Amino acid sequence: MHVRSFLLFLSVFIFSICGYSQNSEYDKVFDETSRVLLSSNPKKALNNTSYLYKIAQNNTERIKANILRATLLRQYGLRNEAVSVLKQADSIANADLNYTQLARINGFLSTLHREYEIYSLGKVYLNKAVQASKKIKDKAEMYKFLGNLSQEIAYYEMNSSRYPKAIKQLKNGNMLFKKAGPSIDLNFQTAVNDELIAKNYLSLKNADSALFYYNRAKSGLEASQSSESPLKGFILNGLGNVYIENANFQQALLYYNKAERIADQSNFFTLKQEVYNSLMDFYKKNNNKKYIAYNELNLKLHKDEEQSRKAIADDLIKTLHKNQIKSQTQYKKSTLIITAAFLLIVLLTIAFFSYRRKQDFKNFASSITKSKTAKKESTKEYMSEATENSILNSLKESETSHFYLNSEISLTTLAAELGINHRYLSYVINKNTEKDFAGYINELRINYIVERLRNDPNFLKYKISYLAELCGFSSHSRFTTTFKKITGHSPVDFIKDLENGTNA
């Protein structure tokens, strides 16, 4: 996971979604949760996001609560849970045609999938975010989002070692931020981009350009509203790397030491990791004792971070399950009460009519029977060829967005997304694929993972359980059974054949 960008993402997230609400209680809880509890008390933060959703007075506040919840889940590595929450927010934003929130949500989904190296699906969400941004009526808001998305595009280019293209995107992002005007902290936003531009130039072994942009990032950060951000540590560490490239070891060590002090003060994991790695490389050839010391610090850092993150993640999962069980229990109680009330009303109604119409009971029963028959006949629906073709086209178009990779997808949710009667949708799927909904979805999932296995060698290294999760299966065994049913081979045998070159 590219945790390095998390703090920067978090700061942009907090400041970009504040200021929309007039709900004082909501604002108070949201501010405390996002600025303090997100890092200091994640369990309380999780409960607060549920409370925020409950007291929200409009859909914008509900979306904000969900994005905050997803931010927390992402922070502790719970990607699937974060994606599920964001998709709920996406449904609300789509219903309102809220392009600002759609841009934010899909940009977030892109980041999540990129961090877990699911690039193909991540780019689908990135494209949705770009298209939504272009529809934002407020020009300043539009430029702000397009600027942030230019940075997201740059990360994809960096992951593919296309550094010149990444630099181009980041420079374009700076131009867009300038167009956004006073609605953003321009100095901070451009400092973030300039630091990344310098990093790309350093990867290209262009030390002079890297030095220029690191210094520009440093000046921009000092003039920003977040001058003490951990970004300062990344910039100073980058300057140290530049001076190493220029063989100025004394100046490099000076910057490394400054970066280390900021890393220790901020206790920011990724900054510590980056600084320790730089110091390990620095001392590797000339001071074995210090090299070993920083190596041990690095190992301890990873171990402590992993244990802490796992403990918090486990606690959050327990809280999620507890809240889910509580919600289900409340739902069952509510359902029982409503059902009992309905039955009581029905019984009272029957008693009333029975009392009033004893003499006409036979006629009444006959009319009820006729009514039921007519109702059954009325459920027979006629579908024109034009309607069927329209639904089929919507379905095919939806397939291109890989909706079937969502493990929570169902006939009802898909029908709601497409704005189609679920019986119509079921009829079209059955007629055109000769499969029920589950068979149709499972075949799409298996075809997707087969294509990835054939075209991306990295997929051959993944565990079967991870492949199952990637394409939307909730269990390893179900994935294996379905895979063999559709391809005629088990996933293990299929991968072995691909590795041996015997499976085209």
Salt bridges, closest charged atoms under 4 A:
ASP31 OD1 - ARG35 NE 2.47
GLU115 OE2 - ARG74 NH2 2.07
GLU141 OE2 - LYS144 NZ 3.48
GLU152 OE2 - ARG114 NE 2.98
GLU157 OE1 - ARG162 NE 2.57
ASP194 OD2 - ARG216 NE 3.10
GLU195 OE1 - ARG4 NH2 2.30
GLU222 OE2 - LYS218 NZ 3.17
GLU274 OE2 - LYS199 NZ 3.42
ASP304 OD2 - LYS300 NZ 2.69
GLU305 OE2 - ARG309 NH2 2.61
ASP314 OD2 - LYS310 NZ 3.17
ASP315 OD1 - LYS43 NZ 3.98
GLU381 OE2 - ARG423 NH2 2.97
GLU388 OE1 - LYS431 NZ 3.04
GLU443 OE1 - LYS435 NZ 2.97
ASP456 OD2 - ARG452 NH2 3.53
GLU469 OE2 - ARG79 NH2 3.84
